[in-house]
Amino acid sequence: MLAHHLAQAGSIERAIDYLRKAGQRSIERSANVEAIGHLTGALDLLQSLADSPERRQVGLRLRVLLAQAMIASHGYAAPSTRRILLQAKELIDESTCGSQKFAILFAIWGCHHVAGDVAKQRDVALQFLAEAERSDDTAMRCVAHRILGTTDVMMGEFTDGLHHLKQARALYDPECHADYRHQYSQDIGVTASCYLSWALWHRGHFDQASETATEAMKLAEKLSHPQTLVYTICHAGVMNLFRRRCADTQSYASRVISICEENGLSSHWASWGRILDGWTLICGGDAHRGTEAIREALAGWQKAGVRLRVPMFLILQADGHLKAGRDEAALQAIEQALAIGEDTGERWALAEVLRTKAGILLSTGRAQSDEIEAILLHSLEIARRQQALCWELRTSCDLARLWQGQGRNREALKLLQSVYDQFTEGFDAADLKDAKALLRCLRHEVSRKPSERASTRAA
């Protein structure tokens, strides 16, 4: 109201400042649509002032705030968000303060991140880290290691990702860094922990991964910040995919959708929730409805310009198609996952995509065993190169079963035992339990007399 009356009285500079303050307070209350209105109004008023260095700096400040609100409400990939960020970037000069530079760099990294452009997001992450190290700002170094670690994980470079994400969490101070959640969309420590849990899981540290995910959720619950909470629940839901746990995922999915509706958050978060919901339906035996739910949610995800994580979501869709008896659709989904990963450079789930393809070909009888073996060996090679022990274990189990069916029990036992022996924790995880049962079976087969094995195969 003050801004309106000041503008009517011709005091434009003061009106702009009051609209800026109103916009900032709205962002802090997660009233992002309201914030967009205030800040857009301020920019409209700014156009009536003569061009000057001061006007450009005010314009930059307003656009940084407006980008924060747009990211929350429309998402990073929205054309309006990108337009404001590019305008802000054009206004950066030598007089621009460090906090604004960091805010813009982070948002541009976020645009590349959700668009699935791994190469560009890595360049921006490295630029952010260089700026952060020059400034010797602990919070910004925390953010830098967080986004670089996240980028490494998406590229399938899990060891490097683990290194950076551990540094980010070590630098995080929940009290001193509390206000940064408004500037960087979510709490910077919680986001680091979410991806740290993923990196730990891929490297085979199953217990540590679960503990880290639990800690992230507990902290997110305390913060009363909807964007941080929905972010954490979504990433915890994917941890349940890794752990093959359906039980908690239904409530996660419902909660994500509810938070988005209550707070006007970007639609891609709600789409993620619906994808998780579809997966729980498939796990519960309703493959037709679950696959359709994933298909619709994934269409919404991609319509918003988001390509991030699409290969993993397509694995879920392919699994649903297969269980619903739609073999061709299952293979098409997997081929699409491979093509998108190749295009974007998002390779963290590549070994699992290939393993899934081999499983579909095997179960539908669409390929010879030597072709299926070649795909599994390729998956195994990628998992080893990435040091993704979780995917290496799954692929080794599938390959061991294939060899077991061919009577190659010693080879199967040697392969699977070598992978299983690398684990030092998480032995109650479903994947390790399956591997242990298969090892027991293979040992029994190997210990039997040749005549016994021959009679069993003949029977």
PyMOL commands that set and color helices and strands:
alter all, ss='L'
color gray80, all
select helices_A, chain A and resi 2-8+12-28+32-46+53-74+79-90+98-114+118-135+138-155+158-171+180-183+188-202+206-223+226-243+249-263+267-283+287-303+310-323+327-344+350-364+369-386+389-405+409-420+430-447+450-458
alter helices_A, ss='H'
color red, helices_A
deselect
rebuild
show_as cartoon
